[in-house]
């Protein structure tokens, strides 16, 4: 009887460990996807900032600085 109880508990623990291993693997995959998404967002933000600076420079050249954008 004690051996059966031991075997049953061992099997339960083995199943729990396998479940945890699956959970950790799924979490790892999720973390990788999130990391890649964050990297893409950061790259897009850098491109937007560059484009914004380019547009600011272009507008500054188009608008006369002395009139503050108003026609004389």
C-alpha positions in Angstrom: 0.0 0.0 0.0 2.8 2.5 0.9 4.6 1.6 -2.4 1.4 2.4 -4.4 1.0 5.7 -2.6 4.6 6.6 -3.3 4.3 5.7 -6.9 1.1 7.7 -7.2 2.7 10.8 -5.6 5.8 10.3 -7.8 3.6 10.3 -10.9 1.7 13.4 -9.8 5.0 15.2 -9.2 6.3 14.1 -12.6 3.1 15.4 -14.3 3.4 18.7 -12.4 7.0 19.1 -13.5 6.1 18.3 -17.1 3.3 20.9 -16.9 5.7 23.5 -15.6 8.1 22.7 -18.4 5.4 23.3 -21.0 4.4 26.5 -19.2 8.0 27.8 -19.2 8.4 26.9 -22.9 5.2 28.8 -23.8 6.3 31.8 -21.7 9.7 31.8 -23.4 8.1 31.8 -26.8 5.7 34.6 -25.7 8.7 36.6 -24.3 10.5 36.3 -27.6 7.5 37.5 -29.6 7.1 40.5 -27.2 10.8 41.3 -27.5 10.7 41.3 -31.3 7.5 43.4 -31.2 9.2 45.9 -28.9 12.3 46.0 -31.2 10.1 46.8 -34.2 8.3 49.5 -32.3 11.6 51.1 -31.2 12.8 51.0 -34.9 9.6 52.6 -36.1 9.8 55.3 -33.4 13.4 56.1 -34.4 12.2 56.4 -38.1 9.3 58.7 -37.1 11.7 60.9 -35.0 14.0 61.1 -38.0 11.2 62.0 -40.3 9.8 64.5 -37.9 13.3 66.2 -37.7 13.5 66.2 -41.5 10.0 67.8 -41.8 10.9 70.4 -39.2 14.0 71.4 -41.1 12.1 71.5 -44.4 9.4 73.7 -42.9 12.1 76.0 -41.4 13.6 76.5 -44.8 10.2 77.1 -46.4 9.0 79.7 -43.9 10.9 83.0 -43.6 12.3 83.2 -40.2 12.0 87.0 -40.0 8.2 87.1 -40.5 7.5 84.1 -38.3 5.5 82.5 -41.1 3.4 85.5 -41.9 3.4 87.1 -45.3 4.7 90.7 -45.5 
